[in-house]
Amino acid sequence: MDQTQALSALSALGQETRLQIVRLLVPCGTEGLSAGEIGLRVNCAASRLSFHLSALEQAGLIAARRDGRRMIYSAERRQLGGLIDYLLNDCCVGDRVVGAMCLNTSDGPCT
């Protein structure tokens, strides 16, 4: 990931609803969630949700696929990992304290 991509991703994540969407989608893995389900879970009207999903998709943080009449969104976990790697290794120059803070992880199912 380069600086331009990192700035785009950070800009997209710098909004409450979009951050909620990414936090919701990451544990779902490739299964993802429908736009309607995302809207319900983050309490966002369809018109606003479309705007947020588009911003996240343009930043490369989520991907959409069609399933019949529904759009299913999933987190682009490699892109998110690339952003974290960029922050840790380019910005923080591999600082051990910063890196240690990233070890607290939890893999939960999409429910």
N, C-alpha and C positions, 0 to 999 in steps of 0.2 A: 504494500500500500504506500502511496506517495502522499505528500502533504496536501495536495488538492483533494484527493479522495478522503483523507482523514478529516479535513475541514468540512467537506460536504456531509459526511456521516455525523460528525459532532453537531453541526448545525441542525440536522434533522432530529437528532436525539435531544436537542436543547429545548424541546417543547413538551409539556407535561403529557398530553394525550399520546403523542408519538412514542414517548418513552414507555408509557403504559402498554401500548400495543406491542412493542418489542419485548417487553418483560412478559407479556402474555404469550407471545408466539414462541419464544425460545424453548420452553419446556415441551412444546407440542411437537418438536422435531419436524420431520418432513410431512407428517400428517396435516399439520396446519389447522386453521379454522376458517370457516366461511366469514365473509364480510358481515353478514347479519349477526353472527355470534360474537364477532369482535365488537361490533357496535353496541350490543347488549351489555357485554362485559365491561366495556370502558365508558358506558353511558354517553354515547355520542350519536347524534342524528346522522342519517345516511349521507346527507349533503356534505357535512363537515368531515365525516369519516372518509369519504372518497378523497377529499383534499389531503388528509393526513396520510392515507395509504399511498397516494401518489408521491408525496414528498419522500416517504421512506423507500419506495420502490426506485425512485430516481437516484437516491443516495446509495442504492445497492444493498440496503439492509434487509429488505424483504422481497419475496418473489410471489407472483400470482400465477395460478393455473385455473383453467376452467374445468368444472365438474358438472356437466349438464348445464343447468341454468345458473348455477352458483359459481362465484369466484372464491377460490380457496387461497389463503395467504399463509406463507410460512416464512420464518426467519431465515435469512442467509447467514447461517452460523459461521461459515468460513470467512465472510466479510467482517462479521463482528469480531471474530478471532483475529483477523488481520488488523482491525482497528486497535484492539487491545495490545497486540504485538508491536504495532507502530508506537503506541503511547509508552509501552514499557521499554522498548529497546531504542527507539529514536529520540523520544522526548526525555525519558527518565534514565537513559543510558544504562539500562540493566540494574538500576538501584535495587539492592536486596530488600530493603524495608518496603519499598513500593511493591516489589514482586511478592513478598510474603503476604501482603494484604490481599492478593489475588487468589490465595490458596483456599480460602473459605468458599467452597462450592457446594451446591445441592442440586441433584438431578431429580426433579419431581416429574411425575406424569402429567400429561395434559388432561385436566379434569375441569 
